[in-house]
Amino acid sequence: MRTRETASIVLVGLILALVSGCGITFSRSAATPTASPSPAPVTIPRPVPEPNYAVQDCGVSGTAKSGKPSNVLLTIDDFPSEHSIASGQKMMQIADWAHASGVMMEAFPIKAKLDAYQQAYHADVVSELRARGTYVSNHSFSHPELTKLSPSKVKAEIQKGVQSTYLRPPYGDFNPAVKKLAEADGYRVCTWTIDTNDWRLVDGKYPSPEELVKRVHTQLRTTPPGSPVVILGHYFTNYPLALQGIVDDVNAFGAHVCSAPSAPVSEAVPFPLC
Ligand SMILES: [Zn+2]
């Protein structure tokens, strides 16, 4: 066991050396075995949201003054998708990119997979991401279609998910009953306005980063002026590789990418967010 752990650390060191050679830096702390954190229940203030808020806005506000879509939030779903230490490192790399670029990022991980990852690698990924200024919100425990579950199962999926103040229902699948249950626990339902459809295979492959940038480019320009923009993409596709191109395109268009928080963030994701 000890030998395997040592080998893992050496391997991670090699990966880090390779990655930092590409000009990308990130902390190695996520891969460093630490004492298993005790699963102390956390209760954060989650006021019931006001009625009739726009679910697709995710707390992003809009202003019409520039005549363009206003604030743009980047979101990333379904981390971790594979069970490997590289998976955690990749997510940290994305968070470090966001921090270094001054860009706000909100992640919606699958809690059951996070738990398995944490158990295997003793890395508290959620804390590490929040320390880097990436918001981490609830995407349920096991990623089911919530509208197909009984109310008690919906409640359990939400309560066992990542503690936050925003809930993105898996597949964007919710109905008034699911929304009401989420709100009763103090969650705002948060979907998206621009879908990259990055997970849909084209000729057996995920769409290229360039194609994803193009898709956002097109949808941004058909978004009504002054509307908040929330971009949906996934951790396991080419979306991470498209992020810089998307940011460059949003800036070139004259819309505003939500700015990275200047300090570590907590479970309580603010409203308004940006
Ligand atoms: Zn998902």
Boltz pocket constraint, residues with backbone or C-beta under 6 A from the ligand:
constraints:
  - pocket:
      binder: B
      contacts: [[A, 77], [A, 78], [A, 108], [A, 139], [A, 143], [A, 170], [A, 171]]
      max_distance: 6.0
